[in-house]
Structures are given as C-alpha cells and as structure tokens.
Amino acid sequence: MSTIKQALANRIPERRREIADLVKNFGDHVISQVNVKQAYGGMRGVKGLVCDTSLVDPYKGLIIRGIPIDELADKSAEEIFFLLVVGELPDEEELSTLKQNLFARSEVPEYVWRVMRDLPETAHPMDMLVTAIAILEAQSVFRKRYDQGMKKEEYWEPALEDSLNLLAKLPSLAAGIYRIRYNKGDLILPDPKLDWSENYGHMLGIDTPDFLDLMRLYMVLHSDHEGGNVSAFTAHVVASALSDPYYAVSAGLSGLAGPLHGLANQECLKFVLGVMDRFDGAPTSDEMRDYTWQVLNSGRVIPGYGHAVLRATDPRFKAFHAFGKKHFPEDPVFKTVDVGFQVIPEVLQEHGKAANPWPNVDAGSGALLYHYGIEEMSYYTVLFSVSRAMGICAQLVTSRAMMEPITRPKSVSTAWMKAEVGMTEAAAT
Ligand code: HAX
C-alpha cells in the first residue's frame, strides 16, 4: 500500500464518524438562505457545498487544510498534494515514497501521443490536454473495480489509484503537448533525479534552477481554490455520479479553459503585451491608466483583476510578484505587470463595477513564464491545469472517502419564481 493511501486510510474512520455525528445531530440546522438575485447570479455566496481540502478567505486568500498559502510557498508540489489529500504535511519518508511512486507511474501510453499528433493545428492546448485525459480513461482502475462490484466504503481506494496514475503522467503529457503544438522538437524523457514539478520544467525544455523553482512555485500556488469555483465544482458534480477521475478531471479542466476562469492567464499576457505594443515598452502610470480605461470603455474586462470571492490582493499574486521582483525587476514585461498593479485597482474602483478591484493569481504569472522563454500564451492554462488537477483529485478522493451521494440541487423555473415572489397569482411548477 502506498504511504499516502495508508495515511488517508488511517484517518478515514474518524472523519466518517465526525460527519455522521454532524448530520445526525445538526442535520436540520440552517446554514444558508438563497435569494432571487443569487439564483439568477451564479449562486454567488450560497453555502451548499462542503470542501475540506481548502478554503478561500475573502481577505486572506487561499488556506490549504488550515495553512495560509504564503506559509506553503516554499513547499514542493508533492508535499501540497499529500497535505490536500491527507490533511497534514508528509514526513520525510512519506514524501520520498510519494515522489518515487509518482515517478514510477509517469509513462504516458503511446496511443495518447498518436492522438495528440493527429489533432489539427487549430486544437487549443487545453483541447489537447482535456482530450488526452479523456482517452487515458481507458486505464481507469475505478471503472474496472466498479464493474467487478465494489463496496461504497472502498470507492476512495481506486479513486486515489486513478488520481495518482493521472497526476504522475500530467507533467509528461503537458510538456509533450507543448513540444508537439509549438514544434519544439522531440519529446524529452523525465529525469529520475528530479521531482514532479522539476521534471515538468525539464520536459518543457528549460532546465535552469530559477525556472525549475518557478515551476515548483507555480504548481504549489495553483493547486486548489476550495470547492465552488467552476473547475472544482464541475469535477465534483461529475465524480458524484461515480464517473471515474479521468472523466471528472477532464470535465473540470474544460471549465478551467474559460476566459473568466483559468484562461484569464492567457488573456492577461495578451493585455500586458497589448499595452507594451501601444507604448513601445513598459508604460508609465498615466499610459497604463489611459489604456485600462480604453479597455473598460470598450466593454471588456481587465483580465487578472477581480474575483468572485476574494476582496483583497490575492496572496498568490503577491508570491509571483515577489518572485519577479527578486529575479528580474527590470524585465519590461514584468515591469508592465508592476505598473498595472499600481494603477489598475484605482481605475477599477473609479469605474465602480468590480466588487474586487485587486489582482488575482492570473495577473502576473504569464510575465514570469514569458521571461523564461515560454512565450506561447495559449499554453498557460495547461500549466495551471497540471497544478489544479491536484486539488480536483484531492477533492474527489475526499468525497468518495466520505461516501458523499450524487449531487442534485433543485432548479426552479422563472414562472415558479414569479409566483413565489407574488408577481403572478397562480402557483407554477
Ligand atoms: N474588469 C472589468 N469589469 C469587471 C472586472 C474586471 N476585472 N471584474 C468584475 N467586473 C465587472 C463584472 O463584469 C460585472 O459587470 P456586469 O455587472 O456588467 O456584469 C461587475 O463588475 C460585477 O462583477 P463582480 O461581482 O465583481 O465579479 P463576478 O464575481 O461576477 O466575476 C470574475 C468574477 C473573476 C469573473 C470577474 O472579476 C472577471 O471577469 N475578472 C476578469 C477575468 C479574470 O481575471 N478571471 C480570473 C479569476 C481568477 C480565476 O478563476 N482564475 O482561474
């Protein structure tokens, strides 16, 4: 049994008891109310979901299993995955076993590469990634065990097995997509001396220590963002039907591919390069202010700013910003991000629409990748996806371990709503 599996197995009985007690003793306790605006407004603020891997505090940002993300910024991706799944950081032995375990499962089957190479050049890298994960489903242990007949109490075991198999392959897969889509030459094999995130950087073709450290930081910062965001929630719903982790992760990452969610990092760099193009390099504060107004007045959003939950500068943005300040403060792309940080929140406040005028995680990450030569911005959401797959997998393993039922909230019609609020007389269904 892998150590991560053993560590989780040890904790499951107590957690199941805890939840059973909560539901038994306080099952009727009301935790949220829903108004008409929320029903039509993307359920913003409605508490109707449980996520124990992480939470997002509007002012403090991401907190993973009780630890604020800024305190985890020097950890490895494997430590974060262990923390997400088990609830505690691994000891040395648990960590090294997990690293070996992931490396041993990392080979991507040849048929996946054939499909990747056959996709048309117009296929977005996110389309390639989602396709690759979907066709890896052929290897699902969960589906096989379910077909053989498996008890509900055991669902989490093959869910974890599939998650480890999938996560182990993601760096090779994602790096291969980069090299195929942008004609970067042959695929690069993983190096057994490197860990999961370092191997990702290595297989992209960039081996400098600073870049590998950025890859580590990138994988840590994007790993999870509680349960209600589009990708996590989508994956949660899909997995609740007992679709296996390959189906759930590919569905969740299809949501991450939207410009209001993970694709915002691609849009951010487009915005930054657009400013630089206009002003022939990093803009002054006044130039940035004018440009921001122009974008807003044309009815577009400023990518990388605003958030559905956060109401302060995202600590993940701060961590990326600190990395840029430390390693290349004079880089013109980074400087443009920096000028934006000084000016855009003020403009958005004056504009008066965005509930949160502060930068989110996507505002600066592209500039850092660009500095190291990853200039193909349509690839950025793939990097985000490799990291976020950790949170999605940890959440679905937890859901199966807690034996959660299928997700099925009640929807109502507009006719029902009108009758409910008294706009019409007849009760409608
Ligand atoms: N620029 C311009 N207008 C913005 C804005 C921004 N950055 N952020 C919000 N607004 C606008 C909204 O479009 C909305 O306008 P309408 O009333 O005309 O529809 C209004 O302000 C109120 O929106 P909100 O309540 O502040 O924000 P939402 O919870 O509805 O949406 C979003 C949150 C992140 C989608 C939004 O802030 C946005 O579109 N930001 C830019 C895109 C972006 O950076 N997305 C990445 C977010 C982080 C993430 O998920 N990464 O994966």
Boltz pocket constraint, residues with backbone or C-beta under 6 A from the ligand:
constraints:
  - pocket:
      binder: B
      contacts: [[A, 229], [A, 256], [A, 259], [A, 260], [A, 261], [A, 262], [A, 263], [A, 264], [A, 296], [A, 300], [A, 301], [A, 302], [A, 303], [A, 304], [A, 305], [A, 306], [A, 307], [A, 308], [A, 309], [A, 353], [A, 354], [A, 355], [A, 356], [A, 360], [A, 361], [A, 362]]
      max_distance: 6.0
